[in-house]
């Protein structure tokens, strides 16, 4: 068994010396036990995730792009360039995987249409506000 750290992969000898820490120091027995527990939990999560269809996980990530775009559109002032990136990423996922996202695909297409419409409306509102002439109070 091994333990991955940002400093590289380290073999874990359950009966041997402490696992070296990321800065080269040895871990205390408590830290080593915690590292083993975290590694075991990560392995459980990986195993659970491997049982979920990839289309479901990707649909979840695509909706994350939707939510990110909505956050940028609802900011004061709206951050249109960042919203545009999130919307384009959402659209790229759907376009690239068209026909392979299962029963959630229609919902995702509807969500993409809605967030694109929201973008156009926010941009039009922002453009209209920028075009209003300043009134003189002479």
C-alpha positions as CSV (number, residue, x, y, z in Angstrom):
1,X,0.0,0.0,0.0
2,X,1.2,3.5,-0.7
3,X,0.1,7.0,0.4
4,X,0.0,9.8,-2.2
5,X,1.1,13.2,-1.1
6,X,2.0,16.4,-3.0
7,X,5.6,15.4,-2.5
8,X,5.1,12.1,-4.2
9,X,3.9,8.6,-3.5
10,X,5.2,6.9,-0.3
11,X,5.1,3.3,0.6
12,X,3.2,2.6,3.8
13,X,4.5,-0.2,5.9
14,X,1.9,-0.9,8.6
15,X,4.5,-2.4,10.9
16,X,7.5,-0.3,9.9
17,X,8.7,3.2,10.7
18,X,6.5,6.3,10.4
19,X,5.6,7.7,7.0
20,X,7.7,10.6,6.0
21,X,5.8,13.9,6.0
22,X,5.6,16.3,3.1
23,X,8.5,18.3,4.5
24,X,10.7,15.3,5.1
25,X,9.9,14.9,8.8
26,X,8.5,11.7,10.2
27,X,4.8,11.7,11.2
28,X,3.8,11.0,14.8
29,X,1.8,7.8,15.3
30,X,-1.3,9.9,15.6
31,X,-0.6,11.7,12.3
32,X,0.2,8.4,10.6
33,X,-3.1,7.0,11.8
34,X,-4.9,10.0,10.6
35,X,-3.2,9.8,7.2
36,X,-4.1,6.1,6.9
37,X,-7.7,7.0,7.8
38,X,-7.9,9.7,5.2
39,X,-6.4,7.4,2.6
40,X,-9.0,4.7,3.5
41,X,-11.8,7.2,3.2
42,X,-10.5,8.5,-0.1
43,X,-10.4,4.9,-1.4
44,X,-14.0,4.4,-0.3
45,X,-15.1,7.5,-2.1
46,X,-13.2,6.4,-5.3
47,X,-14.9,3.0,-5.1
48,X,-18.3,4.7,-4.6
49,X,-17.7,7.1,-7.5
50,X,-16.7,4.2,-9.8
51,X,-20.2,2.8,-9.3
52,X,-21.9,5.9,-10.6
53,X,-22.4,6.3,-14.3
54,X,-20.0,8.8,-15.8
55,X,-23.0,10.6,-17.5
56,X,-24.4,11.4,-14.0
57,X,-21.1,12.8,-12.7
58,X,-20.6,14.9,-15.9
59,X,-24.2,16.2,-15.7
60,X,-23.4,17.3,-12.1
61,X,-20.3,19.1,-13.3
62,X,-22.2,20.7,-16.1
63,X,-24.8,22.0,-13.6
64,X,-21.8,23.4,-11.7
65,X,-21.0,25.5,-14.8
66,X,-24.6,26.7,-14.9
67,X,-24.5,27.7,-11.2
68,X,-21.1,29.5,-11.7
69,X,-22.6,31.4,-14.7
70,X,-25.6,32.4,-12.6
71,X,-23.4,33.6,-9.8
72,X,-21.5,35.8,-12.2
73,X,-24.7,37.1,-13.8
74,X,-26.2,38.0,-10.4
75,X,-23.1,39.8,-9.1
76,X,-23.3,43.6,-8.7
77,X,-22.2,44.6,-11.3
78,X,-22.6,41.4,-13.3
79,X,-19.4,39.9,-14.4
80,X,-20.2,39.1,-18.0
81,X,-16.8,37.8,-19.2
82,X,-16.7,35.2,-16.4
83,X,-20.3,34.2,-17.0
84,X,-19.6,33.8,-20.7
85,X,-16.7,31.4,-19.9
86,X,-18.9,29.3,-17.7
87,X,-21.7,29.3,-20.2
88,X,-19.3,28.3,-23.0
89,X,-17.9,25.5,-20.9
90,X,-21.4,24.2,-20.2
91,X,-22.3,24.4,-23.9
92,X,-19.1,22.6,-24.9
93,X,-19.8,19.7,-22.5
94,X,-23.3,19.3,-23.9
95,X,-22.3,19.7,-27.5
96,X,-19.4,17.3,-27.2
97,X,-21.4,14.6,-25.4
98,X,-24.7,15.1,-27.3
99,X,-26.8,11.9,-27.2
100,X,-24.6,10.4,-24.4
101,X,-25.8,12.1,-21.3
102,X,-28.8,9.9,-20.7
103,X,-32.1,11.0,-19.2
104,X,-30.7,14.2,-17.8
105,X,-29.7,15.5,-21.3
106,X,-33.0,17.3,-21.9
107,X,-32.9,19.0,-18.6
108,X,-29.3,20.1,-19.2
109,X,-30.2,21.5,-22.7
110,X,-33.1,23.4,-21.1
111,X,-30.8,24.8,-18.4
112,X,-28.3,25.9,-21.0
113,X,-31.0,27.7,-23.0
114,X,-32.2,29.4,-19.8
115,X,-28.7,30.6,-18.7
116,X,-28.0,31.8,-22.3
117,X,-31.2,33.8,-22.3
118,X,-30.4,35.2,-18.8
119,X,-26.9,36.3,-20.2
120,X,-28.5,38.1,-23.1
121,X,-31.0,39.8,-20.8
122,X,-28.4,40.9,-18.3
123,X,-26.1,42.2,-21.1
124,X,-29.0,44.1,-22.8
125,X,-29.9,45.7,-19.4
126,X,-26.2,46.6,-18.8
127,X,-25.9,48.0,-22.3
128,X,-29.1,50.1,-21.9
129,X,-27.8,51.5,-18.7
130,X,-24.6,52.5,-20.3
131,X,-26.4,54.3,-23.2
132,X,-28.6,56.4,-21.0
133,X,-27.6,60.0,-21.5
134,X,-26.5,61.9,-18.4
135,X,-29.0,64.6,-17.4
136,X,-27.7,68.1,-16.8
137,X,-29.0,69.8,-13.6
138,X,-28.3,73.3,-14.9
